[in-house]
Amino acid sequence: MEFRILINILLRRKYLFIIVLATTIIVAIIGSSIITPVYEAISRVKVESKDDTALLITQFPQRYSEYDSIVPTAVVTQSEVVMSGVVMEKVIDKLGLKERQTIINKIFSLLLRKKFKPQRLRADDFADPGIFTAFLQRRQVYVEPISDTDIIEIYAYDSDLKEAALIANTVAEVYLEVAAKEKRIAAKESLKVLRRHYQDAKKELMLAENNLREFQEQSGIISLEEQLKEIVNEVGDYDRQISDINRQLEVTKDVIELAIKGLATDQKYTIFSSIEKQNPNIVTIRNNIDAARSQLKVLLTEFKENHPNVINVKAQLSEYENQLKEEAIKTFNSEKGRLTVEKNTLLQKMSELKMEIEGWPHRENEYNRRVRQVSLTETTYKGLQAQITTAEIAAVTDISTAILVQLAVLPASEDPYYPEIIMYTIISIFVGVVLGFGIVMLVEYTDESIKSTEEAENNLKLPILGIIPKASRKDLEVSNFYKIGSLSSKMFDFTYRLFEQLKEGEKKVLITSSMIGDGKSTVSSHIGYITSQVNLKKTVIVDMNFVNSSIARMFDVAHKPGIAEYFSGTKAVEEIVHATKYDNLHVVPPGKLDITSYTGFYNKISSLVSHFEKNFDVVIFDAQDVPSIQARRHFINNIKTTIMTIKLRSTARSKAIRTKRLLESDGANILGLAIVSETKGLLN
């Protein structure tokens, strides 16, 4: 929803908003004045220990928490101790506090006619400070620790300033007494608990040491760092051996490929030197090849290539080379298989070592956990020994846990703590604004009236002939109709647009609405005045408002005979038409008789309308709201042309829609809507 729309809503409902706001402020001021003043007094207590070791009495290891319920003061904060029933009951007994006759007591005393007898207060009768408890005049005590300090502030509230200070000081003194007594009791109870803790810790220490020794023996862990270093070095050696095997396999692969392709030069025989030791046949075959090549070289110097001796030597050389290839392949395959088996063995060993390394953190963590358990248990064991010594001392001595820092004194100013009239007034203003805005929005949301021209047009599906400003009493005086700036001067455009919509020769217009006060008479009187005085047309306004006749009063003919007399037969039609002091303007009043007693007047409607149509240029029927029109169908059948008036923020949406349906069902020709706006003296 736009901000401008919210402002307009507040302006329209400003009186409701102001009433809610004023009521809230008045209630706050009256409530503040009837509340009995409440005064505040403050005493301060510092919580401390004489010896740091005294704190050990109540500091037990977490795993021994099952024993803590035996020592209640060990787990209750000092602020809760101050507000405990033990302290409050002692304060009540020491001061002899009794009930006061509050407003509630007074009411019950009057109703039951019994005299109020004050009873002894109970600890539950003390309440935290608040408006409600202050209104009931109840004594109040409130405790609050000062942040980042070891000081506790004790607030006491009472309708008597001296008694408030007395209560604050007494609460502090009683708390110190109770705290000292409870501390001695706690020390004795703590000693019992500590001795049980000590025995349990001793057993746990022995068990932890045994577990550590057993783990060392089972895992063979003597020195974690050295054992892990040996395993890592062994894995590194295996990794280097596998790399050497991979290189040998690559060399073997190259040799096999050369052996299969054949050897063209003497230099390529050098690659076989690495495996000659593994196969002696290779050396013999290489010697035979060298001898055959030497012989071939000698023969080629004496004979040609095709000589039988040369051919024989070449064949023998080829046979030697094939033998060399076969032996090389056989040797290399054997070496490759051996190296592969050796490599796989090394990989398996290295995998096992890596798995052992991966599992090493768990073993190390378990070992360290057991070492820490031994260390922690030993620390607890020694700490409990010191705690037992401290508890034995505390059980027979007076260990103070708190000291009184400041007593409550009477302030220089006796201004009450409650009520704060200025604060309550400010709060009431804020609450009033919020509450007033909420009520205004609720009323606006539940308001069914038509609020804008767009809403009227969308709901009724009728064109808007004009928007007429809200009329004042002065505007409705006929003598002001034609003055500059008056309502009438802004009706000219509406009147002209209206007659432009009428069919040629049409004279009659019925102006009606869905409810009383929608501006029918305002529209009818101004249209009649404009057509008679400006357009110089002979005009008659027929006032059909039998209950509240505005037109007749406006033109001073309310006391004269009218339609009722005509329908009853006591007057002729000419006798009910009355001229006004304005030329060309005539008015027919509703008359003084009750037409409901005349059942035959329906037949006279047609002749009445015909007479007006023959003798006047413009005939305006100012009808009642549609649901109240007598013989509505007969009038509409004779008039047809109809204009509905809608008053923004007044006309109910459902009534306007129902009126339109009634008119349409009766056969009316609704030209459009005349909107009466909520803005005074302005035409939107």
PyMOL commands that set and color helices and strands:
alter all, ss='L'
color gray80, all
select helices_A, chain A and resi 3-12+14-34+52-58+62-70+72-74+78-82+85-95+103-112+123-125+131-135+161-219+224-261+267-274+280-302+308-358+360-394+421-446+453-460+478-480+488-490+492-501+520-533+550-554+563-568+573-576+595-597+602-615+626-628+632-639+653-665
alter helices_A, ss='H'
color red, helices_A
select strands_A, chain A and resi 39-47+140-145+151-158+402-406+464-470+508-513+539-543+578-579+585-588+618-622+641-647+669-680
alter strands_A, ss='S'
color yellow, strands_A
deselect
rebuild
show_as cartoon
